[in-house]
Amino acid sequence: MDEATGDWDQLIGSWVELRSGGSVVRTGEVEAVAGDSSVMWLKFNGNHGRQMVAKSDNYEVRPQGQTNKP
């Protein structure tokens, strides 16, 4: 899947790219999403922890097709 999505609650457990200006800023797994999809928390491999991303940050979010959903 390479299409950007605005419905973040559908992405829980999926790996996504955060993009800005057409460039990849970071990739991570969507760990949790606010009920209104205004905020998501991304989890990263290794010792990189988590990052909160808000819709107001104006990132483009692109699913990568990899998921940890059962």
C-alpha positions in Angstrom: 0.0 0.0 0.0 1.5 3.3 -0.9 -1.4 5.7 -0.6 -1.5 8.3 2.1 -4.3 7.9 4.7 -6.0 10.3 7.0 -8.0 7.7 8.9 -5.3 6.8 11.4 -7.4 4.4 13.6 -7.3 2.0 10.7 -3.5 1.9 11.0 -3.0 0.5 14.5 -0.4 -2.3 14.3 0.8 -1.3 10.8 4.2 0.1 9.8 4.0 3.6 8.2 6.3 6.2 6.8 6.1 9.8 8.0 6.8 12.1 5.1 7.3 15.8 4.8 7.9 17.7 1.5 7.9 14.3 -0.3 10.8 13.0 1.8 10.7 10.1 4.4 11.3 11.6 7.8 10.9 8.4 9.8 9.2 4.9 9.8 7.5 3.2 12.7 4.7 1.0 13.9 1.4 2.7 14.8 1.0 1.7 18.5 -2.1 3.8 19.4 -4.4 6.4 18.0 -6.7 8.9 19.6 -10.4 8.2 19.0 -10.7 11.2 16.6 -7.5 10.2 14.7 -6.0 13.6 15.7 -2.9 12.0 17.3 -1.0 8.7 16.9 1.9 7.2 18.8 4.6 5.5 16.7 6.9 2.8 18.1 10.4 2.3 16.7 12.7 -0.7 16.7 15.6 -0.8 19.0 16.2 1.9 21.5 14.5 4.6 19.6 11.3 4.7 21.8 8.1 6.3 20.7 7.0 9.5 19.1 3.6 11.3 19.3 2.5 12.6 15.9 -0.4 15.1 15.6 -2.4 15.8 12.5 -1.5 19.4 13.0 2.2 18.4 12.4 1.2 18.1 8.7 3.0 14.9 8.0 1.9 12.7 5.2 1.4 9.2 6.6 1.9 6.2 4.2 1.2 2.6 5.2 4.0 0.2 4.4 1.8 -3.0 4.2 3.6 -4.7 7.1 1.3 -5.4 10.1 1.5 -7.1 13.5 -2.3 -7.5 13.7 -3.5 -11.1 14.4 
